[in-house]
Amino acid sequence: MYVCICNGVTDRQIREAAAAGCATVAELTMRTGAGATCGSCLEMAADILQAAQPAPRESLLPILTLSNAA
């Protein structure tokens, strides 16, 4: 489905950008052009981007804090 009619950006392109590491709407606009013309698609683009964010990965190694490192 087209999300940004002005620049021809689809929901698939937004999900692909999220999978490639795009995390903010500003970065999405720079990568795809979504929202760069009239901006009426920004809310929907942000929703799709947020829903497409990969789940955070658990670290296999313990993370040391300053209190543990000393």
MMTF fields as JSON, N, C-alpha, C and O atoms, coordinates in Angstrom:
{
  "mmtfVersion": "1.0.0",
  "mmtfProducer": "UNKNOWN",
  "numBonds": 279,
  "numAtoms": 280,
  "numGroups": 70,
  "numChains": 1,
  "numModels": 1,
  "chainsPerModel": [1],
  "groupsPerChain": [70],
  "chainIdList": ["A"],
  "bondAtomList": [4, 2, 8, 6, 12, 10, 16, 14, 20, 18, 24, 22, 28, 26, 32, 30, 36, 34, 40, 38, 44, 42, 48, 46, 52, 50, 56, 54, 60, 58, 64, 62, 68, 66, 72, 70, 76, 74, 80, 78, 84, 82, 88, 86, 92, 90, 96, 94, 100, 98, 104, 102, 108, 106, 112, 110, 116, 114, 120, 118, 124, 122, 128, 126, 132, 130, 136, 134, 140, 138, 144, 142, 148, 146, 152, 150, 156, 154, 160, 158, 164, 162, 168, 166, 172, 170, 176, 174, 180, 178, 184, 182, 188, 186, 192, 190, 196, 194, 200, 198, 204, 202, 208, 206, 212, 210, 216, 214, 220, 218, 224, 222, 228, 226, 232, 230, 236, 234, 240, 238, 244, 242, 248, 246, 252, 250, 256, 254, 260, 258, 264, 262, 268, 266, 272, 270, 276, 274],
  "bondOrderList": [1, 1, 1, 1, 1, 1, 1, 1, 1, 1, 1, 1, 1, 1, 1, 1, 1, 1, 1, 1, 1, 1, 1, 1, 1, 1, 1, 1, 1, 1, 1, 1, 1, 1, 1, 1, 1, 1, 1, 1, 1, 1, 1, 1, 1, 1, 1, 1, 1, 1, 1, 1, 1, 1, 1, 1, 1, 1, 1, 1, 1, 1, 1, 1, 1, 1, 1, 1, 1],
  "groupList": [{"groupName": "MET", "atomNameList": ["N", "CA", "C", "O"], "elementList": ["N", "C", "C", "O"], "formalChargeList": [0, 0, 0, 0], "bondAtomList": [1, 0, 2, 1, 3, 2], "bondOrderList": [1, 1, 2], "singleLetterCode": "M", "chemCompType": "L-PEPTIDE LINKING"}, {"groupName": "TYR", "atomNameList": ["N", "CA", "C", "O"], "elementList": ["N", "C", "C", "O"], "formalChargeList": [0, 0, 0, 0], "bondAtomList": [1, 0, 2, 1, 3, 2], "bondOrderList": [1, 1, 2], "singleLetterCode": "Y", "chemCompType": "L-PEPTIDE LINKING"}, {"groupName": "VAL", "atomNameList": ["N", "CA", "C", "O"], "elementList": ["N", "C", "C", "O"], "formalChargeList": [0, 0, 0, 0], "bondAtomList": [1, 0, 2, 1, 3, 2], "bondOrderList": [1, 1, 2], "singleLetterCode": "V", "chemCompType": "L-PEPTIDE LINKING"}, {"groupName": "CYS", "atomNameList": ["N", "CA", "C", "O"], "elementList": ["N", "C", "C", "O"], "formalChargeList": [0, 0, 0, 0], "bondAtomList": [1, 0, 2, 1, 3, 2], "bondOrderList": [1, 1, 2], "singleLetterCode": "C", "chemCompType": "L-PEPTIDE LINKING"}, {"groupName": "ILE", "atomNameList": ["N", "CA", "C", "O"], "elementList": ["N", "C", "C", "O"], "formalChargeList": [0, 0, 0, 0], "bondAtomList": [1, 0, 2, 1, 3, 2], "bondOrderList": [1, 1, 2], "singleLetterCode": "I", "chemCompType": "L-PEPTIDE LINKING"}, {"groupName": "ASN", "atomNameList": ["N", "CA", "C", "O"], "elementList": ["N", "C", "C", "O"], "formalChargeList": [0, 0, 0, 0], "bondAtomList": [1, 0, 2, 1, 3, 2], "bondOrderList": [1, 1, 2], "singleLetterCode": "N", "chemCompType": "L-PEPTIDE LINKING"}, {"groupName": "GLY", "atomNameList": ["N", "CA", "C", "O"], "elementList": ["N", "C", "C", "O"], "formalChargeList": [0, 0, 0, 0], "bondAtomList": [1, 0, 2, 1, 3, 2], "bondOrderList": [1, 1, 2], "singleLetterCode": "G", "chemCompType": "PEPTIDE LINKING"}, {"groupName": "THR", "atomNameList": ["N", "CA", "C", "O"], "elementList": ["N", "C", "C", "O"], "formalChargeList": [0, 0, 0, 0], "bondAtomList": [1, 0, 2, 1, 3, 2], "bondOrderList": [1, 1, 2], "singleLetterCode": "T", "chemCompType": "L-PEPTIDE LINKING"}, {"groupName": "ASP", "atomNameList": ["N", "CA", "C", "O"], "elementList": ["N", "C", "C", "O"], "formalChargeList": [0, 0, 0, 0], "bondAtomList": [1, 0, 2, 1, 3, 2], "bondOrderList": [1, 1, 2], "singleLetterCode": "D", "chemCompType": "L-PEPTIDE LINKING"}, {"groupName": "ARG", "atomNameList": ["N", "CA", "C", "O"], "elementList": ["N", "C", "C", "O"], "formalChargeList": [0, 0, 0, 0], "bondAtomList": [1, 0, 2, 1, 3, 2], "bondOrderList": [1, 1, 2], "singleLetterCode": "R", "chemCompType": "L-PEPTIDE LINKING"}, {"groupName": "GLN", "atomNameList": ["N", "CA", "C", "O"], "elementList": ["N", "C", "C", "O"], "formalChargeList": [0, 0, 0, 0], "bondAtomList": [1, 0, 2, 1, 3, 2], "bondOrderList": [1, 1, 2], "singleLetterCode": "Q", "chemCompType": "L-PEPTIDE LINKING"}, {"groupName": "GLU", "atomNameList": ["N", "CA", "C", "O"], "elementList": ["N", "C", "C", "O"], "formalChargeList": [0, 0, 0, 0], "bondAtomList": [1, 0, 2, 1, 3, 2], "bondOrderList": [1, 1, 2], "singleLetterCode": "E", "chemCompType": "L-PEPTIDE LINKING"}, {"groupName": "ALA", "atomNameList": ["N", "CA", "C", "O"], "elementList": ["N", "C", "C", "O"], "formalChargeList": [0, 0, 0, 0], "bondAtomList": [1, 0, 2, 1, 3, 2], "bondOrderList": [1, 1, 2], "singleLetterCode": "A", "chemCompType": "L-PEPTIDE LINKING"}, {"groupName": "LEU", "atomNameList": ["N", "CA", "C", "O"], "elementList": ["N", "C", "C", "O"], "formalChargeList": [0, 0, 0, 0], "bondAtomList": [1, 0, 2, 1, 3, 2], "bondOrderList": [1, 1, 2], "singleLetterCode": "L", "chemCompType": "L-PEPTIDE LINKING"}, {"groupName": "SER", "atomNameList": ["N", "CA", "C", "O"], "elementList": ["N", "C", "C", "O"], "formalChargeList": [0, 0, 0, 0], "bondAtomList": [1, 0, 2, 1, 3, 2], "bondOrderList": [1, 1, 2], "singleLetterCode": "S", "chemCompType": "L-PEPTIDE LINKING"}, {"groupName": "PRO", "atomNameList": ["N", "CA", "C", "O"], "elementList": ["N", "C", "C", "O"], "formalChargeList": [0, 0, 0, 0], "bondAtomList": [1, 0, 2, 1, 3, 2], "bondOrderList": [1, 1, 2], "singleLetterCode": "P", "chemCompType": "L-PEPTIDE LINKING"}],
  "groupTypeList": [0, 1, 2, 3, 4, 3, 5, 6, 2, 7, 8, 9, 10, 4, 9, 11, 12, 12, 12, 12, 6, 3, 12, 7, 2, 12, 11, 13, 7, 0, 9, 7, 6, 12, 6, 12, 7, 3, 6, 14, 3, 13, 11, 0, 12, 12, 8, 4, 13, 10, 12, 12, 10, 15, 12, 15, 9, 11, 14, 13, 13, 15, 4, 13, 7, 13, 14, 5, 12, 12],
  "groupIdList": [1, 2, 3, 4, 5, 6, 7, 8, 9, 10, 11, 12, 13, 14, 15, 16, 17, 18, 19, 20, 21, 22, 23, 24, 25, 26, 27, 28, 29, 30, 31, 32, 33, 34, 35, 36, 37, 38, 39, 40, 41, 42, 43, 44, 45, 46, 47, 48, 49, 50, 51, 52, 53, 54, 55, 56, 57, 58, 59, 60, 61, 62, 63, 64, 65, 66, 67, 68, 69, 70],
  "secStructList": [7, 3, 3, 3, 6, 6, 6, 6, 3, 3, 2, 2, 2, 2, 2, 2, 2, 2, 2, 6, 6, 7, 7, 1, 2, 2, 2, 2, 2, 2, 2, 2, 7, 6, 6, 1, 1, 1, 7, 6, 6, 2, 2, 2, 2, 2, 2, 2, 2, 2, 2, 2, 1, 7, 7, 7, 7, 7, 7, 1, 1, 7, 7, 7, 7, 2, 2, 2, 2, 7],
  "xCoordList": [0.843, 0.0, 0.896, 1.937, 0.473, 1.222, 0.924, -0.235, 1.98, 1.856, 2.084, 1.324, 3.117, 3.431, 3.163, 3.957, 2.026, 1.637, 2.573, 2.938, 2.957, 3.802, 5.115, 5.582, 5.71, 7.024, 6.992, 8.043, 5.801, 5.667, 6.292, 6.874, 6.185, 6.785, 5.715, 4.632, 6.027, 5.073, 5.354, 6.423, 4.38, 4.567, 5.694, 6.422, 5.838, 6.919, 8.292, 9.201, 8.432, 9.699, 10.003, 11.159, 8.97, 9.171, 9.617, 10.525, 8.978, 9.393, 10.816, 11.577, 11.173, 12.541, 13.545, 14.627, 13.196, 14.086, 14.258, 15.363, 13.181, 13.263, 14.171, 14.982, 14.036, 14.881, 16.349, 17.239, 16.599, 17.97, 18.544, 19.675, 17.752, 18.28, 17.701, 18.086, 16.799, 16.183, 15.309, 14.444, 15.529, 14.829, 13.963, 13.113, 14.146, 13.388, 12.704, 13.109, 11.662, 10.946, 11.852, 11.791, 12.682, 13.608, 14.546, 14.801, 15.052, 15.934, 15.152, 15.668, 13.909, 13.06, 12.848, 12.89, 12.623, 12.449, 13.713, 13.644, 14.866, 16.125, 16.348, 16.832, 16.001, 16.247, 15.251, 15.63, 13.974, 12.933, 12.243, 11.673, 12.285, 11.57, 10.165, 9.461, 9.742, 8.396, 8.238, 9.048, 7.213, 6.925, 7.686, 7.505, 8.523, 9.367, 8.625, 9.099, 7.477, 6.78, 5.678, 5.833, 4.572, 3.467, 3.382, 2.839, 3.913, 3.943, 2.683, 2.644, 1.645, 0.396, 0.519, -0.349, 1.559, 1.742, 2.598, 2.756, 3.148, 4.127, 3.587, 4.306, 2.348, 1.794, 1.686, 2.069, 1.172, 1.06, 2.438, 2.66, 3.359, 4.715, 5.377, 6.069, 5.173, 5.737, 5.155, 5.876, 3.859, 3.218, 3.768, 4.041, 3.928, 4.461, 5.909, 6.319, 6.679, 8.084, 8.207, 9.024, 7.41, 7.462, 7.067, 7.716, 6.02, 5.566, 6.576, 6.625, 7.376, 8.337, 9.702, 10.584, 9.886, 11.179, 11.482, 10.617, 12.687, 13.037, 13.031, 13.34, 12.679, 12.667, 14.087, 15.03, 14.251, 15.594, 16.168, 15.476, 17.438, 18.106, 18.682, 19.207, 18.578, 19.203, 20.694, 21.122, 21.458, 22.896, 23.278, 22.771, 24.164, 24.633, 25.724, 26.027, 26.302, 27.352, 26.819, 25.999, 27.279, 26.81, 27.345, 28.47, 26.527, 26.92, 27.374, 26.618, 28.607, 29.165, 28.761, 28.763, 28.424, 28.178, 29.436, 30.338, 29.496, 30.678, 30.893, 32.037, 29.834, 29.997, 30.552, 31.219, 30.293, 30.815, 32.234, 32.975, 32.616, 33.907, 35.059, 36.206, 34.791, 35.862, 36.356, 37.256],
  "yCoordList": [-1.165, 0.0, 1.238, 1.271, 2.245, 3.494, 4.276, 4.49, 4.695, 5.512, 6.966, 7.841, 7.229, 8.584, 8.655, 8.193, 9.245, 9.359, 10.318, 10.074, 11.401, 12.422, 11.839, 12.201, 10.927, 10.392, 8.904, 8.291, 8.315, 6.921, 5.927, 4.936, 6.17, 5.288, 4.337, 4.768, 3.052, 2.043, 1.586, 1.85, 0.9, 0.341, -0.689, -0.822, -1.405, -2.391, -1.709, -2.205, -0.587, 0.143, 0.643, 0.663, 1.041, 1.506, 0.345, 0.497, -0.819, -1.995, -2.425, -2.836, -2.334, -2.661, -1.699, -2.112, -0.424, 0.566, 0.275, 0.399, -0.109, -0.457, -1.669, -1.695, -2.661, -3.858, -3.528, -4.215, -2.476, -2.06, -1.134, -0.664, -0.872, -0.081, 1.311, 2.034, 1.701, 3.022, 3.059, 2.202, 4.048, 4.072, 5.305, 5.3, 6.355, 7.581, 8.015, 7.631, 8.819, 9.334, 10.249, 10.241, 11.029, 11.905, 11.081, 11.439, 9.991, 9.126, 8.453, 8.286, 8.067, 7.463, 8.434, 8.038, 9.7, 10.718, 10.853, 10.964, 10.845, 10.953, 9.735, 9.869, 8.556, 7.331, 7.119, 6.687, 7.419, 7.068, 8.254, 8.121, 9.406, 10.575, 10.687, 11.657, 9.703, 9.736, 10.981, 11.232, 11.744, 12.932, 14.176, 15.225, 14.09, 15.232, 16.308, 17.441, 15.978, 16.961, 17.654, 18.819, 16.972, 17.645, 17.259, 18.015, 16.096, 15.684, 15.03, 14.641, 14.887, 14.314, 12.823, 12.275, 12.174, 10.74, 10.439, 9.275, 11.459, 11.224, 10.406, 9.571, 10.631, 9.878, 8.388, 7.536, 8.079, 6.68, 6.058, 4.909, 6.806, 6.301, 6.004, 4.996, 6.869, 6.657, 5.414, 4.656, 5.2, 4.012, 2.734, 1.765, 2.728, 1.555, 1.323, 0.185, 2.391, 2.285, 1.715, 0.827, 2.212, 1.733, 0.261, -0.513, -0.13, -1.522, -2.465, -3.647, -1.953, -2.787, -2.864, -3.574, -2.148, -2.174, -3.589, -4.241, -4.069, -5.405, -5.441, -4.45, -6.586, -6.749, -6.633, -7.098, -6.016, -5.905, -7.285, -8.178, -7.431, -8.713, -8.743, -7.744, -9.897, -10.059, -10.276, -10.989, -9.659, -9.818, -11.177, -11.583, -11.868, -13.153, -12.98, -13.907, -11.805, -11.52, -10.574, -9.704, -10.737, -9.807, -8.407, -8.238, -7.425, -6.036, -5.499, -5.506, -5.039, -4.527, -3.071, -2.282, -2.736, -1.343, -0.822, -1.596, 0.457, 1.025, 0.408, 0.199, 0.118, -0.467, -1.879, -2.32, -2.606, -3.965, -3.971, -4.928, -2.935, -2.906, -2.578, -2.915, -1.948, -1.509, -2.597, -2.377],
  "zCoordList": [0.0, 0.0, 0.0, 0.657, -0.744, -0.752, 0.525, 0.881, 1.204, 2.411, 2.038, 2.453, 1.262, 0.808, -0.693, -1.512, -1.021, -2.428, -3.166, -4.316, -2.503, -3.146, -3.665, -4.745, -2.879, -3.249, -3.563, -3.753, -3.618, -4.024, -3.066, -3.506, -1.757, -0.757, -0.223, 0.173, -0.217, 0.223, 1.656, 2.207, 2.243, 3.577, 3.567, 4.55, 2.477, 2.369, 2.439, 3.104, 1.76, 1.797, 3.211, 3.632, 3.934, 5.313, 6.194, 7.011, 6.031, 6.811, 6.455, 7.33, 5.186, 4.767, 5.377, 5.796, 5.43, 6.043, 7.529, 8.057, 8.211, 9.633, 9.832, 10.758, 8.973, 9.071, 8.82, 9.321, 8.043, 7.74, 8.812, 8.691, 9.871, 10.976, 11.13, 12.048, 10.269, 10.367, 11.623, 11.798, 12.499, 13.784, 13.995, 14.886, 13.212, 13.431, 12.141, 11.044, 12.295, 11.127, 10.31, 9.081, 10.972, 10.242, 9.364, 8.214, 9.9, 9.115, 7.989, 6.884, 8.271, 7.244, 6.086, 4.921, 6.408, 5.371, 4.532, 3.308, 5.193, 4.44, 3.552, 2.428, 4.043, 3.27, 2.144, 1.055, 2.393, 1.429, 0.783, -0.299, 1.422, 0.936, 1.505, 1.224, 2.307, 2.892, 3.755, 4.648, 3.492, 4.276, 3.889, 4.509, 2.892, 2.527, 1.746, 1.659, 1.18, 0.357, 1.146, 1.513, 1.416, 2.108, 3.586, 4.391, 3.945, 5.349, 5.866, 7.033, 5.046, 5.544, 5.879, 6.56, 5.422, 5.664, 6.893, 7.261, 7.525, 8.583, 9.755, 10.303, 10.143, 11.277, 10.929, 11.731, 9.756, 9.345, 9.152, 9.534, 8.565, 8.369, 9.711, 9.85, 10.693, 12.026, 12.679, 13.329, 12.511, 13.079, 12.454, 13.162, 11.155, 10.458, 10.856, 11.088, 10.936, 11.332, 12.739, 12.98, 13.657, 15.035, 15.118, 15.823, 14.413, 14.442, 13.803, 14.144, 12.883, 12.159, 12.827, 12.347, 13.923, 14.6, 15.076, 15.661, 14.835, 15.311, 16.842, 17.505, 17.375, 18.83, 19.367, 18.726, 20.542, 21.104, 21.398, 21.887, 21.088, 21.32, 22.716, 23.209, 23.35, 24.65, 24.453, 23.545, 25.303, 25.233, 25.805, 26.85, 25.125, 25.62, 26.67, 27.421, 26.714, 27.674, 28.742, 28.448, 29.977, 31.012, 30.729, 30.259, 31.02, 30.834, 32.186, 33.158, 32.232, 33.486, 33.679, 32.734, 34.885, 35.229, 35.917, 36.235, 36.142, 36.786, 38.171, 38.573, 38.897, 40.226, 40.154, 41.09, 39.062, 38.909, 38.361, 38.583, 37.66, 36.977, 37.931, 37.635, 39.037, 39.937, 40.816, 41.626]
}
